[in-house]
Amino acid sequence: MRRVFLLVGILLTGAVALVAIEFATGPVTLADLWSGAMIHYQGPRHPPTKTLVYKETPTRPLRIHVFEATSEVPGATLVLIHGGGFHSGWPDEFFPLATALAGLGHTVFVPEYRLQRVDAVAYPEELEDCRDALAWVEGEAASFGGDPAKLVLGGSSAGAHLAAALVTLPSERVRNGPRPMGLILTAPYLDSADHSARFELEPPSGGVLSRMFSSPPRDVFEGRSAELSPRAHLHPDMPPALVLAGKEDRLWPSGRQFCEAMWKQGVSCVARAFPEAGHAFALKGQEHHDAAIRAIRTTLSRWLASG
């Protein structure tokens, strides 16, 4: 019993230190820390308008959270995929952003997908779930005031990898359905072939739990990291992208390179790095958070005007 208590004490000490260093500007629960998924957006967390099951799996039903537009201004239809290193995480990471975007006239869908630690799945089963969620949204968006012709895919961290994979991997490009209008990729992990960018939430000084629960890409992709890398499959017909990341995030260089490679394909991409911020860049102060929201709002308006 003493050993168990000592282990819990170490974990809680690490959690407290991490909260003090990384999360001083916003509320974060112990569950958020345990998952290894740092919430990227602050602000009001209104509950979804509806939560529905979009897919039954052998381990559990997968739900999708719907945020109907609360403004009369016609907006986009967004699907936002949460992060967590493919092994953990929760959709409510995106609830503050979904709430803000719904207030601007956008309809937002935030799906669950199976996780490696929870459901004992292996990639690309997570991608298959996201593909099925996207197909569900394409068929049901109009029921919630959305327009599948104005579809935007977004993701955070590992969720950005999944979102980008849905429009880059050859296996996904043959999928029927409307072409997304754009990609919004925050703190993105986009080049799984680059093993120098280990899938860690922060540099080694970032906290005990972020180091304990991080995973290198080779553990996730089981030898197929290059084959399954969105960076390796960019093409001229893919939609434009917005990339947002903290400048101190070790994933930022691959995000910048992803954007540069898109331009070489003749596709628009805007990348912005926030100074003195790591993976959870929007928690580094209200200024970064507000700037990220403004960038997303401006980008969506531009895509809607040109679409």
N, C-alpha and C positions, 0 to 999 in steps of 0.2 A: 504493500500500500504506500509505503514511503517513497518508493521509486516513482510510482504514478504521480504522486503529489509533486515530487521534484520536477518531473517532466512538464507537468501543467504549469508549474511556477516559471520555468524557463520560457515556455511558450507565451505566457501572459506577459512576462517581462519584455520579451521581444516585441509583442504586440503594442505594449504601452510606449516603448521607445519609437516604434514605427509611427504610431499615431502622433506623437509629439513632434517628430521630424517632418513627416510627409503629409499629415492630414490636419494641420492646425487650422486650416481655413474652411473646413466643411465637415459635416457629420459623417462618420463611417462606422459601421457596426463591426463587431468581432467576426461575424459571418463573412463580411466582405474581405477581411484580412485572411481568414482561414482559406477562402477559395483561391487566393492568389490573384484575384481580379480586382484591380483598383478602379473605383468609379471615376469616370473621366469628366462628369458634368455635375455642377451644383444646381441650386435653384429649387423651386417648388416641385414636389413629386406627387402630382395628382394621380389618382388611380386610373387605370384604363377605362375607356367607355364600356368595353366588353372584353372578356377573355374566353376564347373558344378553343376547342380541340381541332387541330388541322390534320393530325396523323396519329394513328395507333401504332405502337412499336412493341416488340416482345418485352421490353422492360417497363415502359410507362407510356401513357398518352402524352403527346407533345402539344402544348398550348401556344396560341398566338395572342398577344395583347394588342388591342385595337385602341387607338387614340383618334377619335373623330375630330375633324376641324371644328374649332369654336369661333371661327371668323368667316364672314361671307365672302372674303377674297378668295377666288379660285386658286388652288395651290397644287403642289405635286403630291404624289403617292409614294411614300418612303417605306422601305423595309430595312430595319436597322438590326444588325447581327452583333450580339454581345461578344466580349472577349473572355479570356480565362485560360489561355494556353492550350486549348482544345480538350483540357481535362477537367475544367471546373468553370465557375462563373454563373451569373444570373441575369436574366433579361432586364431586371429593374435598374441595371447600370445605365440604361438609356431612358428611363422614365422621365427624369428632369428635362432632357433634350426633347423627348417626344411631346411633353407638355408644352414646352416653349414653341415648338414647330406647329403644333395643333392650334395654338393661339394666333399663328400667322396665316392660317387657312390651309395648312397641309394635313393630309391624312397619313397617319403613321402606324405601322405594324411592327411589332417587336416579337419575333418567334423564339421559342425554346428549340434546342436541338440536343441530341444525345451527346454525352460527355464521356471521355475515356475512363475517368475515375468512378463516375456514378453508374454508367451503363455498360462498362467493359466492352466498348466498341473500339474499332480501329479505323483510322482515316483510310478511305474517304467516306465513311458512313455519316460523319458530321455534315459533309458536303451534300450528301444525298438528302438529308433532312432539310437543309437550307434550300435546296432545289425544289423540294416538295412544298416548302413554305411559300416560296416565290410563286409556284404554280397555283397554290391556293389563293394567294393575294390577287393574282391576275384574274382568277375566276370570280372572286368575291368582293373585290375592291369597290365596285359600284354600289353594293349594298350598304356601304358605310360612307358614301359620298366621295369616294376616291375615283381616280381615272387611271386605269392600267396603261394608257398611252402616255402618261406623265410619270412613269415609274423611275425612282431613284433608289439605288442600292447603297447602303452604308454599313460600316462595320468598324469596330474598335479592336486594335491589337490582333489577336487570332481571328476575331470576327471580320476584320478588314481583309485578311488572307482569304477567308471564305467568300466574302463579297466579290473580291477581285477574281477569284478562281471561277466564279459563276459566269464571268464574261470573257475569260482568257483561255482556260484549259480547253483543248480540242474536244474532249468528251462533253463539255458543257455548251460549246458553241453550236452544236447541232440541235440543241433544244428548241422546240417550237415556242412561240410566245413573243410578245413585244420586246424590242430592244430597249434596255434601260436608257434613260436620258442622261444619266451621269452616275458617278461614284463619289461617295464622301467617305474618306478613309482617315481615321484618327488613330494616332499612335500605332501606325500600321506595321504589320509583319508581312512583307510582300516578296521576299526572296528566300524561300526555304532551302535553296541550293547553297546559300552562303552560311557555312557553319561558324564563321567568325562572329556572326550576330546571334549568339546563343539566346534562346528564348527566356530571357530573364527580365523581370519587371523594372529593376533599377540596377545601377552599378553595385558592386559588392558592399558599399557603405550604406545602401538603401534600406537596410533593415533585415532582421533575422528571418521573418516569415517569407519575404520576397525571395530570399536566397534558397530557403528550404524547399519551397514548392515550385520553383522554376524548373523547366525541362528543356534540354537541348533539342533542336529540330530533329536530329536523327532518331530520337526516341519516339517522336510523334509520327513520322512518315515511314519508318521501318525500311530504310534504304531507297525510298522513292522520292526523296526530297527534291531532286532536280526535275524529275518528271512532273511533279505536282506543284512546281513553283509558278505563281502568276507572272513573276518577272521574266521567266523564260518563254512565255507564250503571248507576249504583247502582239497586237495586230492592228492594221489601219482602220478596221471597222469597229473597234471597241469605243465605248462612250468616253467623254471627257471625265477628268477626275479633279477632286480637291483633296490634297494631302495636308493634314495638320499633325504636328508632333512637337514634343519638347526637344530643344536643342541638345540637351544632355542625355536624351534617350539613346541607348546604343542601337536602337532600330531606326533612328532618324537617317543615317547615311543611306541605308537601302531604300528608304522612302523617297529621298531626294533623287537617287539614281533611277528609281522606278519612274519618277516624273520625267527626268531627262530622257529616258528611253522611250517614253510615250511620245515626246516631241519629235524624236527621230522617226517615229512611225507616222507622223503627221497628225497626231491627236493632241488636243489641248490638255494641259495639266498644270495646275497651280499648286505649289508647295510652300508651306509657311512653317517655320520653326519658331518656337517661343523660347526666349533666352532664359537661362538659369532654371530650366524645368526639365524633368525627366519624363518617365512613361505616363504618369498621371498629371499631365501638364496643366489641365484645367483646375487642379486643386492647388496650384501654386499661387493663387490669389485671384480676386475678382476680376482684375484687369485681363488676365489670360482667358478666363472663362468668358467674359463679355466679348473679347476680341474673336474668340472661336465662334461664338453664336453669330456675330456680325458677318464673319467670313462665310459661314454656311448660309445665312439669310441672303446675302448678296449673290452668292453663287447660284442658289436655287432660282432667284429672280432672273438672273441672266440666262440660265438654261430654259426656263419657262418662256422667256421672251423670244429666244431663238428657236424654240421647238414648235 
